[in-house]
Amino acid sequence: MKRSRKIALLTMGVSSVALTACSDPKVDSEIYSSVQQCIDQSPMSDAECKANFAKAQKSHEKVAPKFKNQAECEAEFGKERCEPSRSYAQSNGSSFFMPMMMGYMMSRMMSGGGMGSQPLYRGKNDPNFRTAEDKKVGSRTGRVGVARSATKAPTPKYEARKPNRRYATGSEKRRSGGFGSTGRRTSNGSSRSSYTRGRSFGG
Amino acid sequence: MKRLKITPRHDWQQTAANHGFTFHTPDNEEYWRENICYEFTEREIEDDLEDPAEEIEAMCFDIINDVIASEEALEKLQIPKQHWDYIAWTWQQKHKNIYGRMDFSYGGAEQGAAKFLEYNADTPTSLYETAIFQWIWLEQAAERGLIPARPSEADQFNSLHERLIDAYSRFEIEGMLHLACAKDSDEDFVTIEYMEECAKQAGLKTHKIFMEDIAISENKTFLDGEQREINTLFKLYPWEWMFREEFAEHVYDSGCTFIEPAWKAILSNKGLLPLLWEKFEGHPNLLPAFFDGDAKASSLNKVVKKPIFSREGWNISIIDQKKPDETIHRDGPYGEEGFILQEYHPLPNMDGAYPMCGVWMVASQAAGMLVREDANLITTDDACFTPHFFKS
C-alpha cells in the first residue's frame, strides 16, 4: 500500500470538521529570575534552589551564545546586558562576549526522572525568556509548562555567532509591499496580450 | 501503463465542492478530468518512478554541494551574487525542505526508463488535488466499480497527506508557522490552505498572509498584518523572484526561516539539468542537457529549449536543429536570464493525449504522483489532471 490509512479530518471546504487543537508536548518546568525568587516561590527546598542555580550558572559560561564583540552582543541583548567570557577566548586572543544570565529553568528530564537546570536569557525589548539555544520559553516565572524541545540540555558554544535581529520586536513604523512585485508584473503588467494569465504563480 | 476511458462519478462536482476543491474547471475549461484514468503496475510505480526519483534527489544534493562552491556555476544559474552566501548558509545549516515535484516523461515499462524533464523544487502546485481529491476518487471509483480493481486491491502512489503531516511535525518550528502566497490566485491559495491543514494536524500554530502584505520592522524583521514577527514562513512564491525584489536584502538578517529554504533555488532552476548531465552523464533517467551556447549541444538533433526560469511551459521551444523552421513554441514572459537545451524526448502519445508523470517528494522521499495530460507536446497550465491507480 502506498497509503497506510484513510485521510483524516479536513478543515478545508464546507464539509470541514473543526480540529481540536493538538498542542506540543509540554514538560513541567520552573522558571525563576533569581535564587531568591525560587526560595520565595518554589515548592522546592532552599538547597535545591541554590544547587540548581549553581548548575545553570556553571553551564552558562559554556552554552551561552558567543559574540565577537560587545556591540554585536548588545544589539541583540541590550545595553549593559552582555559580559566578556572568562573561560573562553577567540582565536585572535580577544574575549568573546555573551549575554548575562537573566534567569534559570529547571525541567523534569525525559529519561531517568532527574532534574535539568539551564540558564535563560532575554533579548532586547523582549519580555520572553530564551534558552541558550534561542528557544522561547515565555515571560512567566514560577511553575510553567515548556515545550519539550526547549527543555533539552543546551550545547556548548565555542565560536562567535553571526548576529541576528530576531530578538528585536516589531516597531510601529511598518513598511510593506517589498515582496510580490514580480508576480504582479508577470501576471498582468505586461503589454503583451498574447498570453492569458496563468492560474497559478507556482507551477 | 494504460490510459483507460471510464465513467466519471455522477456526483464528483458536489464532492469537489464539499472538499474545497474550487478550481476544478477554471474559466469553464476542464482541469480535473475523470472520464480518463491511468493504470500502472506496481512494478512500474516502484521501479520506474519511485526509486529513480529518490536517486535523482540524492544526485541533486551532490550538485548543490558543487554549486555552492563554484562561482562559475552560481553565475550560470543566474543567481544574484548578493545571495550566494545566504544560499550556502541555508544548505550548511541544513534548513529543512518540505516538498517538490519531479516531472518525468514515462510511457510504461515497455517504453524504457522514465526521463527526468525538470524539478519543480521550490513552488510546485497541484498538491491538494493530488493528495486529497485524487485519493477520494480512488476510494469511490473502486467502491462503485468504475475502475477494474476491487476496493481491496485498488491502490495509488500517494502517501502525501500523512508524509506532509509527519514532515511538519519534525520541523521543530518555534511559535507560529506563517504561510504566504501572492494575491489573486485561487489555486495558490488552496495550496497554502492545504499546507496549513497539514501543519495544523502536526500540532503547529499557523497564520496565512499574502506576500504583498509582508512588512518590515525598523529592526529588519518581517511582520504579518498583526505586527507579529514572522519566524518561519512557508512561501509559495519563487526564490528567483524574491531575490530580485525590494525586501531581498533583508532575507538573510531577518531571522526568518523559509520553507522551501533558499538552497532550493539551485534545484528549481533549469540550469540544474545541464549540471546533472555533466556530473552523471549517461544516467538512464537523465536526458543530455547543456547550457545554451555550449558547443556540445550541436550533437543533439532535436532539442527542447527552456528558459532558466520558467513556469507552466511558457517560452519553451521544441527545435529540430536541422529544420529550425518547424519549431514549436509557447510564447510568454520568461527567458531574459538565458536558456538551456535538453535533448528532445517526446511525451508518450496515448490516444492523442500526452501524459506527464509528476513524482512528489516530501522531505526528500518519493511520496506520491500526479498524471497530467495535455493535447500538446508542451505541458502547460491547460493540461488536465487525470487520476491514476494500480493494483496491489
Interface residues (C-beta under 8 A of the other chain):
Chain A: M1 K2 R3 S4 R5 K6 I7 A8 L9 L10 T11 M12 G13 V14 S15 S16 L19 C22 S23 D24 K135 K136 A147 S149 A150 P163 N164 R165 R166 A168 T169 G170 S171 K173 R174 R175 S176 G177 G178 F179 G180 S181 T182 G183 R184 T186 S187 S190 R192 S194 Y195 G198 R199 S200 F201 G202 G203
Chain B: A17 N18 H19 G20 F21 F23 P26 I45 N120 T123 P124 T125 Y128 I132 W135 I136 E139 D155 Q156 F157 N158 S159 H161 E162 E172 E174 G175 C181 A182 K183 D184 S185 D186 E187 D188 V190 T191 E193 Y194 E197 K200 Q201 G203 F210 M211 E212 D213 I214 A215 I216 S217 E218 N219 K220 T221 L223 Q227 R228 E229 N231 L236 Y237 P238 W241 M242 R244 E245 E246 F247 H250 D253 S254 G255 C256 R311 E312 W314 D331 G332 P333 G368 D381 S392
